[in-house]
């Protein structure tokens, strides 16, 4: 299990609702959440075998900005 964190511009409930179908339909994501209270709008994703790059691609296709945080 890998857990990745990303800085995003997913900043409200409407944004979360917009990205939810994209993350929910992705295979191998076991859990995800967005901390909209954090100024960097941190997206945390737990996955069995998706790479950071694949998660970034999913979020960009949903229309949001995203960058990986070093861990």
PDB file of N, CA, C, O and CB in Angstrom:
ATOM      1  N   UNK A   1       0.853  -1.185   0.000  1.00  0.00           N
ATOM      2  CA  UNK A   1       0.000   0.000   0.000  1.00  0.00           C
ATOM      3  C   UNK A   1       0.893   1.241   0.000  1.00  0.00           C
ATOM      4  O   UNK A   1       1.805   1.362   0.818  1.00  0.00           O
ATOM      5  CB  UNK A   1      -0.968   0.002   1.234  1.00  0.00           C
ATOM      6  N   UNK A   2       0.622   2.146  -0.916  1.00  0.00           N
ATOM      7  CA  UNK A   2       1.323   3.419  -0.983  1.00  0.00           C
ATOM      8  C   UNK A   2       0.346   4.545  -0.688  1.00  0.00           C
ATOM      9  O   UNK A   2      -0.816   4.503  -1.093  1.00  0.00           O
ATOM     10  CB  UNK A   2       1.988   3.615  -2.365  1.00  0.00           C
ATOM     11  N   UNK A   3       0.840   5.554   0.027  1.00  0.00           N
ATOM     12  CA  UNK A   3       0.043   6.752   0.278  1.00  0.00           C
ATOM     13  C   UNK A   3       0.825   7.942  -0.252  1.00  0.00           C
ATOM     14  O   UNK A   3       1.980   8.159   0.113  1.00  0.00           O
ATOM     15  CB  UNK A   3      -0.288   6.920   1.807  1.00  0.00           C
ATOM     16  N   UNK A   4       0.176   8.707  -1.120  1.00  0.00           N
ATOM     17  CA  UNK A   4       0.794   9.880  -1.725  1.00  0.00           C
ATOM     18  C   UNK A   4       0.019  11.124  -1.328  1.00  0.00           C
ATOM     19  O   UNK A   4      -1.188  11.078  -1.093  1.00  0.00           O
ATOM     20  CB  UNK A   4       0.853   9.744  -3.260  1.00  0.00           C
ATOM     21  N   UNK A   5       0.749  12.256  -1.256  1.00  0.00           N
ATOM     22  CA  UNK A   5       0.098  13.532  -0.975  1.00  0.00           C
ATOM     23  C   UNK A   5       0.440  14.515  -2.084  1.00  0.00           C
ATOM     24  O   UNK A   5       1.543  14.518  -2.632  1.00  0.00           O
ATOM     25  CB  UNK A   5       0.528  14.091   0.412  1.00  0.00           C
ATOM     26  N   UNK A   6      -0.555  15.356  -2.395  1.00  0.00           N
ATOM     27  CA  UNK A   6      -0.429  16.312  -3.486  1.00  0.00           C
ATOM     28  C   UNK A   6      -0.991  17.661  -3.075  1.00  0.00           C
ATOM     29  O   UNK A   6      -1.955  17.738  -2.314  1.00  0.00           O
ATOM     30  CB  UNK A   6      -1.141  15.799  -4.738  1.00  0.00           C
ATOM     31  N   UNK A   7      -0.386  18.718  -3.580  1.00  0.00           N
ATOM     32  CA  UNK A   7      -0.928  20.062  -3.449  1.00  0.00           C
ATOM     33  C   UNK A   7      -1.869  20.256  -4.633  1.00  0.00           C
ATOM     34  O   UNK A   7      -1.498  19.975  -5.773  1.00  0.00           O
ATOM     35  CB  UNK A   7       0.216  21.167  -3.410  1.00  0.00           C
ATOM     36  N   UNK A   8      -3.092  20.737  -4.367  1.00  0.00           N
ATOM     37  CA  UNK A   8      -4.087  20.879  -5.436  1.00  0.00           C
ATOM     38  C   UNK A   8      -4.797  22.224  -5.350  1.00  0.00           C
ATOM     39  O   UNK A   8      -4.528  23.033  -4.461  1.00  0.00           O
ATOM     40  CB  UNK A   8      -5.112  19.741  -5.368  1.00  0.00           C
ATOM     41  N   UNK A   9      -5.700  22.444  -6.286  1.00  0.00           N
ATOM     42  CA  UNK A   9      -6.609  23.597  -6.198  1.00  0.00           C
ATOM     43  C   UNK A   9      -8.045  23.110  -6.019  1.00  0.00           C
ATOM     44  O   UNK A   9      -8.992  23.788  -6.419  1.00  0.00           O
ATOM     45  CB  UNK A   9      -6.494  24.493  -7.468  1.00  0.00           C
ATOM     46  N   UNK A  10      -8.201  21.932  -5.414  1.00  0.00           N
ATOM     47  CA  UNK A  10      -9.519  21.389  -5.059  1.00  0.00           C
ATOM     48  C   UNK A  10      -9.896  22.043  -3.730  1.00  0.00           C
ATOM     49  O   UNK A  10      -9.459  21.590  -2.672  1.00  0.00           O
ATOM     50  CB  UNK A  10      -9.508  19.783  -4.955  1.00  0.00           C
ATOM     51  N   UNK A  11     -10.709  23.111  -3.778  1.00  0.00           N
ATOM     52  CA  UNK A  11     -10.840  23.944  -2.585  1.00  0.00           C
ATOM     53  C   UNK A  11     -12.235  24.047  -1.979  1.00  0.00           C
ATOM     54  O   UNK A  11     -12.447  24.845  -1.066  1.00  0.00           O
ATOM     55  CB  UNK A  11     -10.384  25.285  -2.905  1.00  0.00           C
ATOM     56  N   UNK A  12     -13.200  23.248  -2.471  1.00  0.00           N
ATOM     57  CA  UNK A  12     -14.540  23.342  -1.889  1.00  0.00           C
ATOM     58  C   UNK A  12     -15.301  22.042  -2.127  1.00  0.00           C
ATOM     59  O   UNK A  12     -14.827  21.148  -2.829  1.00  0.00           O
ATOM     60  CB  UNK A  12     -15.318  24.541  -2.487  1.00  0.00           C
ATOM     61  N   UNK A  13     -16.466  21.954  -1.541  1.00  0.00           N
ATOM     62  CA  UNK A  13     -17.290  20.767  -1.712  1.00  0.00           C
ATOM     63  C   UNK A  13     -17.660  20.509  -3.163  1.00  0.00           C
ATOM     64  O   UNK A  13     -17.717  19.358  -3.596  1.00  0.00           O
ATOM     65  CB  UNK A  13     -18.537  20.892  -0.892  1.00  0.00           C
ATOM     66  N   UNK A  14     -17.910  21.568  -3.913  1.00  0.00           N
ATOM     67  CA  UNK A  14     -18.228  21.417  -5.329  1.00  0.00           C
ATOM     68  C   UNK A  14     -17.062  20.831  -6.112  1.00  0.00           C
ATOM     69  O   UNK A  14     -17.250  20.004  -7.005  1.00  0.00           O
ATOM     70  CB  UNK A  14     -18.625  22.755  -5.922  1.00  0.00           C
ATOM     71  N   UNK A  15     -15.853  21.271  -5.766  1.00  0.00           N
ATOM     72  CA  UNK A  15     -14.650  20.737  -6.419  1.00  0.00           C
ATOM     73  C   UNK A  15     -14.481  19.258  -6.071  1.00  0.00           C
ATOM     74  O   UNK A  15     -14.152  18.444  -6.934  1.00  0.00           O
ATOM     75  CB  UNK A  15     -13.388  21.541  -5.994  1.00  0.00           C
ATOM     76  N   UNK A  16     -14.706  18.919  -4.812  1.00  0.00           N
ATOM     77  CA  UNK A  16     -14.594  17.521  -4.387  1.00  0.00           C
ATOM     78  C   UNK A  16     -15.615  16.679  -5.147  1.00  0.00           C
ATOM     79  O   UNK A  16     -15.294  15.580  -5.601  1.00  0.00           O
ATOM     80  CB  UNK A  16     -14.807  17.386  -2.850  1.00  0.00           C
ATOM     81  N   UNK A  17     -16.839  17.183  -5.289  1.00  0.00           N
ATOM     82  CA  UNK A  17     -17.863  16.456  -6.034  1.00  0.00           C
ATOM     83  C   UNK A  17     -17.482  16.295  -7.500  1.00  0.00           C
ATOM     84  O   UNK A  17     -17.835  15.294  -8.122  1.00  0.00           O
ATOM     85  CB  UNK A  17     -19.202  17.170  -5.921  1.00  0.00           C
ATOM     86  N   UNK A  18     -16.766  17.266  -8.058  1.00  0.00           N
ATOM     87  CA  UNK A  18     -16.350  17.184  -9.458  1.00  0.00           C
ATOM     88  C   UNK A  18     -15.257  16.137  -9.663  1.00  0.00           C
ATOM     89  O   UNK A  18     -15.225  15.465 -10.694  1.00  0.00           O
ATOM     90  CB  UNK A  18     -15.860  18.546  -9.940  1.00  0.00           C
ATOM     91  N   UNK A  19     -14.369  15.999  -8.692  1.00  0.00           N
ATOM     92  CA  UNK A  19     -13.243  15.062  -8.839  1.00  0.00           C
ATOM     93  C   UNK A  19     -13.610  13.655  -8.348  1.00  0.00           C
ATOM     94  O   UNK A  19     -12.966  12.678  -8.729  1.00  0.00           O
ATOM     95  CB  UNK A  19     -12.017  15.582  -8.065  1.00  0.00           C
ATOM     96  N   UNK A  20     -14.630  13.556  -7.514  1.00  0.00           N
ATOM     97  CA  UNK A  20     -15.017  12.277  -6.900  1.00  0.00           C
ATOM     98  C   UNK A  20     -15.234  11.154  -7.915  1.00  0.00           C
ATOM     99  O   UNK A  20     -14.684  10.070  -7.726  1.00  0.00           O
ATOM    100  CB  UNK A  20     -16.276  12.464  -6.093  1.00  0.00           C
ATOM    101  N   UNK A  21     -16.012  11.363  -8.982  1.00  0.00           N
ATOM    102  CA  UNK A  21     -16.221  10.245  -9.913  1.00  0.00           C
ATOM    103  C   UNK A  21     -14.930   9.758 -10.560  1.00  0.00           C
ATOM    104  O   UNK A  21     -14.779   8.568 -10.835  1.00  0.00           O
ATOM    105  CB  UNK A  21     -17.196  10.652 -10.991  1.00  0.00           C
ATOM    106  N   UNK A  22     -14.004  10.675 -10.802  1.00  0.00           N
ATOM    107  CA  UNK A  22     -12.734  10.299 -11.431  1.00  0.00           C
ATOM    108  C   UNK A  22     -11.895   9.432 -10.499  1.00  0.00           C
ATOM    109  O   UNK A  22     -11.302   8.444 -10.931  1.00  0.00           O
ATOM    110  CB  UNK A  22     -11.944  11.551 -11.835  1.00  0.00           C
ATOM    111  N   UNK A  23     -11.845   9.800  -9.230  1.00  0.00           N
ATOM    112  CA  UNK A  23     -11.067   9.022  -8.265  1.00  0.00           C
ATOM    113  C   UNK A  23     -11.775   7.723  -7.899  1.00  0.00           C
ATOM    114  O   UNK A  23     -11.130   6.689  -7.726  1.00  0.00           O
ATOM    115  CB  UNK A  23     -10.807   9.845  -7.006  1.00  0.00           C
ATOM    116  N   UNK A  24     -13.095   7.774  -7.782  1.00  0.00           N
ATOM    117  CA  UNK A  24     -13.846   6.579  -7.393  1.00  0.00           C
ATOM    118  C   UNK A  24     -13.802   5.492  -8.472  1.00  0.00           C
ATOM    119  O   UNK A  24     -13.831   4.303  -8.152  1.00  0.00           O
ATOM    120  CB  UNK A  24     -15.293   6.951  -7.096  1.00  0.00           C
ATOM    121  N   UNK A  25     -13.732   5.887  -9.736  1.00  0.00           N
ATOM    122  CA  UNK A  25     -13.712   4.872 -10.796  1.00  0.00           C
ATOM    123  C   UNK A  25     -12.301   4.359 -11.093  1.00  0.00           C
ATOM    124  O   UNK A  25     -12.142   3.372 -11.812  1.00  0.00           O
ATOM    125  CB  UNK A  25     -14.323   5.441 -12.068  1.00  0.00           C
ATOM    126  N   UNK A  26     -11.287   5.013 -10.553  1.00  0.00           N
ATOM    127  CA  UNK A  26      -9.907   4.553 -10.774  1.00  0.00           C
ATOM    128  C   UNK A  26      -9.684   3.246 -10.024  1.00  0.00           C
ATOM    129  O   UNK A  26     -10.026   3.119  -8.848  1.00  0.00           O
ATOM    130  CB  UNK A  26      -8.874   5.631 -10.313  1.00  0.00           C
ATOM    131  N   UNK A  27      -9.114   2.295 -10.715  1.00  0.00           N
ATOM    132  CA  UNK A  27      -8.810   1.014 -10.082  1.00  0.00           C
ATOM    133  C   UNK A  27      -7.680   1.185  -9.076  1.00  0.00           C
ATOM    134  O   UNK A  27      -6.767   1.987  -9.273  1.00  0.00           O
ATOM    135  CB  UNK A  27      -8.435  -0.044 -11.140  1.00  0.00           C
ATOM    136  N   UNK A  28      -7.756   0.435  -8.022  1.00  0.00           N
ATOM    137  CA  UNK A  28      -6.681   0.325  -7.042  1.00  0.00           C
ATOM    138  C   UNK A  28      -6.522   1.521  -6.106  1.00  0.00           C
ATOM    139  O   UNK A  28      -5.526   1.590  -5.386  1.00  0.00           O
ATOM    140  CB  UNK A  28      -5.413   0.113  -7.751  1.00  0.00           C
ATOM    141  N   UNK A  29      -7.460   2.461  -6.088  1.00  0.00           N
ATOM    142  CA  UNK A  29      -7.446   3.504  -5.060  1.00  0.00           C
ATOM    143  C   UNK A  29      -8.319   3.000  -3.922  1.00  0.00           C
ATOM    144  O   UNK A  29      -9.516   2.771  -4.099  1.00  0.00           O
ATOM    145  CB  UNK A  29      -7.960   4.900  -5.617  1.00  0.00           C
ATOM    146  N   UNK A  30      -7.715   2.830  -2.753  1.00  0.00           N
ATOM    147  CA  UNK A  30      -8.458   2.287  -1.626  1.00  0.00           C
ATOM    148  C   UNK A  30      -9.092   3.378  -0.775  1.00  0.00           C
ATOM    149  O   UNK A  30     -10.118   3.155  -0.133  1.00  0.00           O
ATOM    150  CB  UNK A  30      -7.551   1.437  -0.772  1.00  0.00           C
ATOM    151  N   UNK A  31      -8.476   4.563  -0.772  1.00  0.00           N
ATOM    152  CA  UNK A  31      -9.016   5.685   0.010  1.00  0.00           C
ATOM    153  C   UNK A  31      -8.418   6.974  -0.518  1.00  0.00           C
ATOM    154  O   UNK A  31      -7.272   7.006  -0.964  1.00  0.00           O
ATOM    155  CB  UNK A  31      -8.715   5.520   1.536  1.00  0.00           C
ATOM    156  N   UNK A  32      -9.210   8.037  -0.461  1.00  0.00           N
ATOM    157  CA  UNK A  32      -8.702   9.358  -0.804  1.00  0.00           C
ATOM    158  C   UNK A  32      -9.460  10.404  -0.008  1.00  0.00           C
ATOM    159  O   UNK A  32     -10.604  10.192   0.393  1.00  0.00           O
ATOM    160  CB  UNK A  32      -8.825   9.627  -2.323  1.00  0.00           C
ATOM    161  N   UNK A  33      -8.802  11.544   0.215  1.00  0.00           N
ATOM    162  CA  UNK A  33      -9.456  12.661   0.908  1.00  0.00           C
ATOM    163  C   UNK A  33      -8.723  13.945   0.547  1.00  0.00           C
ATOM    164  O   UNK A  33      -7.546  13.929   0.185  1.00  0.00           O
ATOM    165  CB  UNK A  33      -9.471  12.442   2.464  1.00  0.00           C
ATOM    166  N   UNK A  34      -9.447  15.060   0.654  1.00  0.00           N
ATOM    167  CA  UNK A  34      -8.873  16.375   0.402  1.00  0.00           C
ATOM    168  C   UNK A  34      -9.040  17.201   1.663  1.00  0.00           C
ATOM    169  O   UNK A  34     -10.141  17.310   2.201  1.00  0.00           O
ATOM    170  CB  UNK A  34      -9.544  17.073  -0.828  1.00  0.00           C
ATOM    171  N   UNK A  35      -7.950  17.779   2.131  1.00  0.00           N
ATOM    172  CA  UNK A  35      -7.986  18.664   3.299  1.00  0.00           C
ATOM    173  C   UNK A  35      -8.171  20.094   2.804  1.00  0.00           C
ATOM    174  O   UNK A  35      -7.197  20.798   2.537  1.00  0.00           O
ATOM    175  CB  UNK A  35      -6.679  18.530   4.165  1.00  0.00           C
ATOM    176  N   UNK A  36      -9.432  20.517   2.683  1.00  0.00           N
ATOM    177  CA  UNK A  36      -9.714  21.855   2.166  1.00  0.00           C
ATOM    178  C   UNK A  36      -9.407  22.951   3.185  1.00  0.00           C
ATOM    179  O   UNK A  36      -9.378  24.131   2.835  1.00  0.00           O
ATOM    180  CB  UNK A  36     -11.165  21.948   1.740  1.00  0.00           C
ATOM    181  N   UNK A  37      -9.177  22.569   4.447  1.00  0.00           N
ATOM    182  CA  UNK A  37      -8.799  23.553   5.462  1.00  0.00           C
ATOM    183  C   UNK A  37      -7.324  23.929   5.359  1.00  0.00           C
ATOM    184  O   UNK A  37      -6.924  24.999   5.816  1.00  0.00           O
ATOM    185  CB  UNK A  37      -9.101  23.013   6.858  1.00  0.00           C
ATOM    186  N   UNK A  38      -6.522  23.065   4.767  1.00  0.00           N
ATOM    187  CA  UNK A  38      -5.106  23.337   4.573  1.00  0.00           C
ATOM    188  C   UNK A  38      -4.952  24.339   3.416  1.00  0.00           C
ATOM    189  O   UNK A  38      -5.607  24.184   2.386  1.00  0.00           O
ATOM    190  CB  UNK A  38      -4.316  22.013   4.286  1.00  0.00           C
ATOM    191  N   UNK A  39      -4.106  25.354   3.568  1.00  0.00           N
ATOM    192  CA  UNK A  39      -3.938  26.343   2.483  1.00  0.00           C
ATOM    193  C   UNK A  39      -3.486  25.720   1.158  1.00  0.00           C
ATOM    194  O   UNK A  39      -3.751  26.270   0.090  1.00  0.00           O
ATOM    195  CB  UNK A  39      -2.929  27.397   2.904  1.00  0.00           C
ATOM    196  N   UNK A  40      -2.803  24.571   1.229  1.00  0.00           N
ATOM    197  CA  UNK A  40      -2.329  23.903   0.016  1.00  0.00           C
ATOM    198  C   UNK A  40      -3.323  22.881  -0.525  1.00  0.00           C
ATOM    199  O   UNK A  40      -3.036  22.201  -1.510  1.00  0.00           O
ATOM    200  CB  UNK A  40      -1.010  23.223   0.289  1.00  0.00           C
ATOM    201  N   UNK A  41      -4.511  22.766   0.121  1.00  0.00           N
ATOM    202  CA  UNK A  41      -5.578  21.856  -0.344  1.00  0.00           C
ATOM    203  C   UNK A  41      -5.012  20.461  -0.619  1.00  0.00           C
ATOM    204  O   UNK A  41      -5.046  19.980  -1.752  1.00  0.00           O
ATOM    205  CB  UNK A  41      -6.258  22.417  -1.628  1.00  0.00           C
ATOM    206  N   UNK A  42      -4.498  19.828   0.416  1.00  0.00           N
ATOM    207  CA  UNK A  42      -3.768  18.570   0.296  1.00  0.00           C
ATOM    208  C   UNK A  42      -4.695  17.399  -0.020  1.00  0.00           C
ATOM    209  O   UNK A  42      -5.637  17.109   0.717  1.00  0.00           O
ATOM    210  CB  UNK A  42      -3.001  18.290   1.576  1.00  0.00           C
ATOM    211  N   UNK A  43      -4.399  16.735  -1.141  1.00  0.00           N
ATOM    212  CA  UNK A  43      -5.075  15.500  -1.529  1.00  0.00           C
ATOM    213  C   UNK A  43      -4.199  14.342  -1.074  1.00  0.00           C
ATOM    214  O   UNK A  43      -3.016  14.282  -1.410  1.00  0.00           O
ATOM    215  CB  UNK A  43      -5.344  15.444  -3.082  1.00  0.00           C
ATOM    216  N   UNK A  44      -4.780  13.425  -0.311  1.00  0.00           N
ATOM    217  CA  UNK A  44      -4.079  12.220   0.129  1.00  0.00           C
ATOM    218  C   UNK A  44      -4.751  11.030  -0.540  1.00  0.00           C
ATOM    219  O   UNK A  44      -5.970  10.871  -0.468  1.00  0.00           O
ATOM    220  CB  UNK A  44      -4.094  12.079   1.699  1.00  0.00           C
ATOM    221  N   UNK A  45      -3.946  10.195  -1.193  1.00  0.00           N
ATOM    222  CA  UNK A  45      -4.462   9.031  -1.910  1.00  0.00           C
ATOM    223  C   UNK A  45      -3.724   7.784  -1.448  1.00  0.00           C
ATOM    224  O   UNK A  45      -2.494   7.740  -1.455  1.00  0.00           O
ATOM    225  CB  UNK A  45      -4.320   9.213  -3.443  1.00  0.00           C
ATOM    226  N   UNK A  46      -4.484   6.769  -1.045  1.00  0.00           N
ATOM    227  CA  UNK A  46      -3.917   5.459  -0.719  1.00  0.00           C
ATOM    228  C   UNK A  46      -4.248   4.523  -1.871  1.00  0.00           C
ATOM    229  O   UNK A  46      -5.398   4.428  -2.297  1.00  0.00           O
ATOM    230  CB  UNK A  46      -4.473   4.904   0.651  1.00  0.00           C
ATOM    231  N   UNK A  47      -3.227   3.833  -2.370  1.00  0.00           N
ATOM    232  CA  UNK A  47      -3.405   2.993  -3.546  1.00  0.00           C
ATOM    233  C   UNK A  47      -2.561   1.736  -3.459  1.00  0.00           C
ATOM    234  O   UNK A  47      -1.504   1.713  -2.827  1.00  0.00           O
ATOM    235  CB  UNK A  47      -3.058   3.765  -4.803  1.00  0.00           C
ATOM    236  N   UNK A  48      -3.047   0.702  -4.102  1.00  0.00           N
ATOM    237  CA  UNK A  48      -2.298  -0.560  -4.147  1.00  0.00           C
ATOM    238  C   UNK A  48      -1.115  -0.444  -5.096  1.00  0.00           C
ATOM    239  O   UNK A  48       0.005  -0.816  -4.744  1.00  0.00           O
ATOM    240  CB  UNK A  48      -3.213  -1.722  -4.580  1.00  0.00           C
ATOM    241  N   UNK A  49      -1.359   0.073  -6.309  1.00  0.00           N
ATOM    242  CA  UNK A  49      -0.259   0.070  -7.280  1.00  0.00           C
ATOM    243  C   UNK A  49      -0.287   1.198  -8.317  1.00  0.00           C
ATOM    244  O   UNK A  49       0.392   1.098  -9.338  1.00  0.00           O
ATOM    245  CB  UNK A  49      -0.260  -1.220  -7.995  1.00  0.00           C
ATOM    246  N   UNK A  50      -1.040   2.248  -8.083  1.00  0.00           N
ATOM    247  CA  UNK A  50      -0.976   3.403  -8.983  1.00  0.00           C
ATOM    248  C   UNK A  50       0.262   4.229  -8.641  1.00  0.00           C
ATOM    249  O   UNK A  50       0.677   4.305  -7.485  1.00  0.00           O
ATOM    250  CB  UNK A  50      -2.272   4.274  -8.878  1.00  0.00           C
ATOM    251  N   UNK A  51       0.837   4.842  -9.664  1.00  0.00           N
ATOM    252  CA  UNK A  51       1.992   5.722  -9.449  1.00  0.00           C
ATOM    253  C   UNK A  51       1.513   7.150  -9.201  1.00  0.00           C
ATOM    254  O   UNK A  51       0.352   7.478  -9.447  1.00  0.00           O
ATOM    255  CB  UNK A  51       2.959   5.676 -10.667  1.00  0.00           C
ATOM    256  N   UNK A  52       2.414   7.986  -8.716  1.00  0.00           N
ATOM    257  CA  UNK A  52       2.093   9.405  -8.541  1.00  0.00           C
ATOM    258  C   UNK A  52       1.650  10.010  -9.865  1.00  0.00           C
ATOM    259  O   UNK A  52       0.704  10.796  -9.920  1.00  0.00           O
ATOM    260  CB  UNK A  52       3.307  10.178  -7.977  1.00  0.00           C
ATOM    261  N   UNK A  53       2.347   9.635 -10.927  1.00  0.00           N
ATOM    262  CA  UNK A  53       2.058  10.194 -12.244  1.00  0.00           C
ATOM    263  C   UNK A  53       0.647   9.826 -12.704  1.00  0.00           C
ATOM    264  O   UNK A  53      -0.043  10.649 -13.307  1.00  0.00           O
ATOM    265  CB  UNK A  53       3.089   9.706 -13.265  1.00  0.00           C
ATOM    266  N   UNK A  54       0.217   8.598 -12.423  1.00  0.00           N
ATOM    267  CA  UNK A  54      -1.130   8.178 -12.819  1.00  0.00           C
ATOM    268  C   UNK A  54      -2.195   8.950 -12.040  1.00  0.00           C
ATOM    269  O   UNK A  54      -3.231   9.307 -12.600  1.00  0.00           O
ATOM    270  CB  UNK A  54      -1.306   6.665 -12.599  1.00  0.00           C
ATOM    271  N   UNK A  55      -1.952   9.209 -10.767  1.00  0.00           N
ATOM    272  CA  UNK A  55      -2.892   9.990  -9.957  1.00  0.00           C
ATOM    273  C   UNK A  55      -2.945  11.433 -10.465  1.00  0.00           C
ATOM    274  O   UNK A  55      -4.022  12.020 -10.568  1.00  0.00           O
ATOM    275  CB  UNK A  55      -2.487   9.955  -8.456  1.00  0.00           C
ATOM    276  N   UNK A  56      -1.790  11.994 -10.776  1.00  0.00           N
ATOM    277  CA  UNK A  56      -1.734  13.356 -11.317  1.00  0.00           C
ATOM    278  C   UNK A  56      -2.546  13.438 -12.604  1.00  0.00           C
ATOM    279  O   UNK A  56      -3.286  14.400 -12.816  1.00  0.00           O
ATOM    280  CB  UNK A  56      -0.269  13.786 -11.576  1.00  0.00           C
ATOM    281  N   UNK A  57      -2.409  12.432 -13.460  1.00  0.00           N
ATOM    282  CA  UNK A  57      -3.153  12.414 -14.723  1.00  0.00           C
ATOM    283  C   UNK A  57      -4.663  12.377 -14.483  1.00  0.00           C
ATOM    284  O   UNK A  57      -5.414  13.056 -15.182  1.00  0.00           O
ATOM    285  CB  UNK A  57      -2.729  11.209 -15.571  1.00  0.00           C
ATOM    286  N   UNK A  58      -5.110  11.597 -13.509  1.00  0.00           N
ATOM    287  CA  UNK A  58      -6.539  11.508 -13.179  1.00  0.00           C
ATOM    288  C   UNK A  58      -7.074  12.879 -12.762  1.00  0.00           C
ATOM    289  O   UNK A  58      -8.130  13.303 -13.230  1.00  0.00           O
ATOM    290  CB  UNK A  58      -6.777  10.472 -12.047  1.00  0.00           C
ATOM    291  N   UNK A  59      -6.346  13.569 -11.884  1.00  0.00           N
ATOM    292  CA  UNK A  59      -6.798  14.870 -11.379  1.00  0.00           C
ATOM    293  C   UNK A  59      -6.765  15.920 -12.483  1.00  0.00           C
ATOM    294  O   UNK A  59      -7.671  16.749 -12.573  1.00  0.00           O
ATOM    295  CB  UNK A  59      -5.926  15.323 -10.193  1.00  0.00           C
ATOM    296  N   UNK A  60      -5.738  15.894 -13.319  1.00  0.00           N
ATOM    297  CA  UNK A  60      -5.664  16.858 -14.424  1.00  0.00           C
ATOM    298  C   UNK A  60      -6.799  16.636 -15.420  1.00  0.00           C
ATOM    299  O   UNK A  60      -7.352  17.604 -15.941  1.00  0.00           O
ATOM    300  CB  UNK A  60      -4.307  16.752 -15.140  1.00  0.00           C
ATOM    301  N   UNK A  61      -7.154  15.394 -15.692  1.00  0.00           N
ATOM    302  CA  UNK A  61      -8.280  15.108 -16.591  1.00  0.00           C
ATOM    303  C   UNK A  61      -9.590  15.620 -16.006  1.00  0.00           C
ATOM    304  O   UNK A  61     -10.514  15.960 -16.745  1.00  0.00           O
ATOM    305  CB  UNK A  61      -8.381  13.599 -16.864  1.00  0.00           C
ATOM    306  N   UNK A  62      -9.670  15.676 -14.667  1.00  0.00           N
ATOM    307  CA  UNK A  62     -10.868  16.211 -14.006  1.00  0.00           C
ATOM    308  C   UNK A  62     -10.882  17.741 -14.046  1.00  0.00           C
ATOM    309  O   UNK A  62     -11.880  18.357 -13.670  1.00  0.00           O
ATOM    310  CB  UNK A  62     -10.939  15.721 -12.546  1.00  0.00           C
ATOM    311  N   UNK A  63      -9.782  18.363 -14.498  1.00  0.00           N
ATOM    312  CA  UNK A  63      -9.735  19.807 -14.658  1.00  0.00           C
ATOM    313  C   UNK A  63      -9.096  20.572 -13.512  1.00  0.00           C
ATOM    314  O   UNK A  63      -9.308  21.778 -13.381  1.00  0.00           O
ATOM    315  CB  UNK A  63     -11.089  20.304 -14.851  1.00  0.00           C
ATOM    316  N   UNK A  64      -8.318  19.889 -12.681  1.00  0.00           N
ATOM    317  CA  UNK A  64      -7.708  20.547 -11.533  1.00  0.00           C
ATOM    318  C   UNK A  64      -6.185  20.538 -11.624  1.00  0.00           C
ATOM    319  O   UNK A  64      -5.588  19.695 -12.294  1.00  0.00           O
ATOM    320  CB  UNK A  64      -8.157  19.876 -10.246  1.00  0.00           C
ATOM    321  N   UNK A  65      -5.577  21.492 -10.936  1.00  0.00           N
ATOM    322  CA  UNK A  65      -4.118  21.562 -10.841  1.00  0.00           C
ATOM    323  C   UNK A  65      -3.668  20.664  -9.704  1.00  0.00           C
ATOM    324  O   UNK A  65      -4.353  20.536  -8.689  1.00  0.00           O
ATOM    325  CB  UNK A  65      -3.630  23.029 -10.620  1.00  0.00           C
ATOM    326  N   UNK A  66      -2.506  20.042  -9.882  1.00  0.00           N
ATOM    327  CA  UNK A  66      -1.995  19.120  -8.884  1.00  0.00           C
ATOM    328  C   UNK A  66      -0.483  19.032  -9.010  1.00  0.00           C
ATOM    329  O   UNK A  66       0.062  19.042 -10.114  1.00  0.00           O
ATOM    330  CB  UNK A  66      -2.642  17.728  -9.035  1.00  0.00           C
ATOM    331  N   UNK A  67       0.187  18.947  -7.870  1.00  0.00           N
ATOM    332  CA  UNK A  67       1.623  18.684  -7.879  1.00  0.00           C
ATOM    333  C   UNK A  67       1.959  17.789  -6.685  1.00  0.00           C
ATOM    334  O   UNK A  67       1.417  17.948  -5.591  1.00  0.00           O
ATOM    335  CB  UNK A  67       2.445  20.020  -7.832  1.00  0.00           C
ATOM    336  N   UNK A  68       2.852  16.862  -6.925  1.00  0.00           N
ATOM    337  CA  UNK A  68       3.237  15.902  -5.887  1.00  0.00           C
ATOM    338  C   UNK A  68       4.047  16.596  -4.803  1.00  0.00           C
ATOM    339  O   UNK A  68       4.873  17.464  -5.084  1.00  0.00           O
ATOM    340  CB  UNK A  68       4.044  14.734  -6.491  1.00  0.00           C
ATOM    341  N   UNK A  69       3.800  16.201  -3.569  1.00  0.00           N
ATOM    342  CA  UNK A  69       4.620  16.648  -2.452  1.00  0.00           C
ATOM    343  C   UNK A  69       5.663  15.578  -2.190  1.00  0.00           C
ATOM    344  O   UNK A  69       5.373  14.385  -2.268  1.00  0.00           O
ATOM    345  CB  UNK A  69       3.758  16.925  -1.176  1.00  0.00           C
ATOM    346  N   UNK A  70       6.873  16.006  -1.881  1.00  0.00           N
ATOM    347  CA  UNK A  70       7.938  15.030  -1.577  1.00  0.00           C
ATOM    348  C   UNK A  70       7.641  14.360  -0.264  1.00  0.00           C
ATOM    349  O   UNK A  70       7.209  15.002   0.693  1.00  0.00           O
ATOM    350  CB  UNK A  70       9.331  15.705  -1.531  1.00  0.00           C
ATOM    351  N   UNK A  71       7.873  13.068  -0.221  1.00  0.00           N
ATOM    352  CA  UNK A  71       7.590  12.311   0.997  1.00  0.00           C
ATOM    353  C   UNK A  71       8.793  11.531   1.423  1.00  0.00           C
ATOM    354  O   UNK A  71       8.748  10.829   2.433  1.00  0.00           O
ATOM    355  CB  UNK A  71       6.413  11.379   0.800  1.00  0.00           C
TER     356      UNK A  71
END
